[in-house]
């Protein structure tokens, strides 16, 4: 079996206000047992699923670069026989805690792509987002990445804050485009349940965002002028598209390893324990993960949602509501190329899916 692999690193130096991911701070004492559990989990799943190869690897978090590179070596030693030569191997990283030695070590292990969590080039916006890095460490981080010889680099930006005027965004996009990158991800800020922004004064927080409409189309237009072309609602390519993310959007099988990681293989979704201590104990005992078999309706909804928000599109035969599809074609909201339907505007993907599910 060939699958995409996700490795979850839940440790961070600090927790950003908007973050609802399964990450934690002040748990350094769990790093060693966690990485050992992660490795054991990986070994168990390779054997249980009879994995033949991994189509891509993505290390996410959390903040992968807060883990000493030594703890990644046994994991990559295990992975090596399952990685064809052209395998895309990604890691996320934050600018403030990046070191040249860590980058060189990870490159030696096989890393060939890095996603840097810049989020903003402006101090007030970084402070609002509760990021701990300063804007002046961003170019320094890129200098280290270049010295390490990692050529495929993506940059993350967040928009939709009270500081995101057109003037600020224009400056940020101009600065981002000057960095040595071939990919950019621009995410609309959302106040998700489980984040500190959500848990703090919810009503007051939501009020801060009134009157700040989405700047998605503005960003798309400006990025195109710099040679970055949208291929998913939040992702822009300048000659490089993330193979790992494309495999998700194409609904290919993926394996999640780590606390709270999710897998989907043969239309069965499984969930690892989210709590770090519980996850470590579960791995020691080789306990089964919680499983969910996707219904035909679940599969269709996911296919529509992922296809219309990206360049993947949706095969005509996979759309049940052909009557409403005909209406969307007539209204020029979608287009048909071959046997596949594509959204004309990825930002409208949710409303297209709702219409086809009506």
Secondary structure, 3 states (H helix, E strand, C coil): CEEEEEEEECECCCCCCCCCCCCECCCHHHHHHHHHHHHHHHHHHHHHHCCCEEEEEEEEECCHHHCCCHHHHHHHHHHHHHCCCCCEEEEEECCCCCCHHHHHHHHHHCCCEEEEEEECCCHHHHHHCCCCCCCHHHHHHHHHHHHHCCCEEEEEEEECCCCCCHHHHHHHHHHHHCCCCCEEEEEECCCCCCCHHHHCCHHHHHHHCCCCCCCHHHHHHHHHHCCCEEEECCEEECCCCCHHHHHHHCCCCEEEECCCCEEEECCEEEECCCCHHHHHHHHHHCCCCEEEECCHHHHHHHHHHHHHCECCCEEHHHCCCHHHHHHHHHCCCEEEECCEEEECCHHHHHHHHHHHCC
